Amino acid sequence: MEEENIHFEAGSSFYNPHMRLCRSISSLSVGAIEHPLEICDGFSSTGIRGIRYAKENPNVSRVSFVEFDNSAAELCRKNIESNSVPGELFEEEFNHHMMGHSYNLVELDPFGSPVPYSYFAMRSFRRMKEGYVSATATDTAVLCGAHYAACQKYYHSRPLHNEICHEAGARILLRHFANLASEFDFGIIPLFTLSHRHFFKIFMRLEKGADKAVHNEKEIGFINFCGKCGWRQGNPIPLAKCPKCKSETEYGGPLWLGKLHSKEHIKKMGKLNENRNYKDKTEIEKLLSLMQNEDEFPPYFFDVHRSCKRFGLHNPKPIEEIIAALKKKKYSAARTHFSPTGIKTSAPPSVLKKLISSK
């Protein structure tokens, strides 16, 4: 089989072709780091992710592949050898492996939630001054509120099950890692945060320092949301009543209210993408372009269709026209990668209501 010009054996159940974009954009992020990396590819399966990291990025000096399943491990071993990747395979459980090894980049790509493995991943950096964690979560139904109790159990946070659930879910995931990082005196710097199809992907830098760990807590709070009038706001505390219409609010959190991406890192990823012949090249370019602008806005967005329904309006204008109208009124506005019908803006719902319809 072939993925981005790498030949490998996929097996019957260990390779997910739908995660190719995730692997591609993650490889760009690895390549955008400007110093040598020794990587742990946790939950390696066929080994395709770690193999691509090594083959596509000259800054990767070595990859350790960790896979507990016997059949998958045998397949991974063959693929490592056939691609001449510098590194080795460890046929053992991930948490057990991390108790005795350390790397400056740990890749967490389990089936479902990364929570059962995140503590030992973070603990492995405890004697280091900096490091990188790349984590995938495919339990989007949990993080987006379809399984409310499960989110409280795993992430100790209340999810939002409404139009901004994907952004809130990504921020809940970031808050989980920020809390763990603080335990080991690390601050986190998100390099990119992606919500796509059925998964979340976060890539963060860890920086040692008690003051940086304390700063994590300053970036954590709640998103308060009024389903009646559309008001929403990021706050240090949850609010029971909407300050605009006095209705009861929903709130999600605690979650990460800080930046989702590093503009500089995203720019480097974009330059690498220009020079790589990825099958998902155009889609990645669009995603990175949207990410570049997202952190200039509050930690939420407005969905055009949901807003029309809420306001009793019909025939919304095209999104670009709404954005232009908001900017004409001196409000900042841009699209978001979290939703194809979403707009991030500094404008309140009352202004959006006046500009959104074409009637």
Secondary structure, DSSP 8 states (H G I E B T S, - for coil): -EETTEE---TTTS--GGGHHHHHHHHHHHHTS-S-EEEEEES-TTSHHHHHHHHH-TTEEEEEEE---HHHHHHHHHHHHHTT-SEEEE-S-HHHHHTS---SEEEE--SS-SHHHHHHHHHTTTT-SEEEEEEEE--HHHHTTTTHHHHHHHHSSB---STTHHHHHHHHHHHHHHHHHHHTTEEEEEEEEEEETTEEEEEEEEEE-HHHHHHHHHTEEEEEE-TTT--EEEESS--SB-TTT--B-EEEEEEE-S-S--HHHHHHHHHHHHTS--TTHHHHHHHHHHHHHHTTS-S--EEHHHHHHHHT--SB--HHHHHHHHHHTT--EEEETTEEEEEEESS-HHHHHHHSB--
